[in-house]
Amino acid sequence: MTNTGSSSVGSSSGGTSTNFPDKLTSSANGNSPDDPTGMIEDTDLEELREYFKKNNRVKEYGGHSHKIHTLDWNADGRRLASGSFDKTVCIFQMDRDKLSKEVTFKGHTDSVDQLCWHAKHPDLLGYCIW
């Protein structure tokens, strides 16, 4: 995997954040003989990447030219929004098992540092630039 930079990704509720390359990374937990709980503990990010790569659970989605600061799924789980240091917001659409970029919003005056979908209206997205 080529890493042209790193991105800090965290939950919109203020949870922990993790550094990723300048691409969206989607993964799914699954049971394995080495890890029957489906969870991986006390390991570093490179080990996680290798685990999911080996188990075909990593997908990379282009969309930003610089690091991603924030991402969030909408209330119905069909759209994923990401905000970036490149001053853009990308919206990805989930159709069955395929995630594809729907639209990119450009023209922000600074990096998009936080975004959050409305809890009851899955098409409303708020974002914050600093």
Helices and strands as residue ranges (DSSP letters): E 7-10, E 17-20, E 24-27, H 45-54, E 58-61, E 68-73, E 79-84, E 89-95, E 98-105, E 112-117, E 125-129
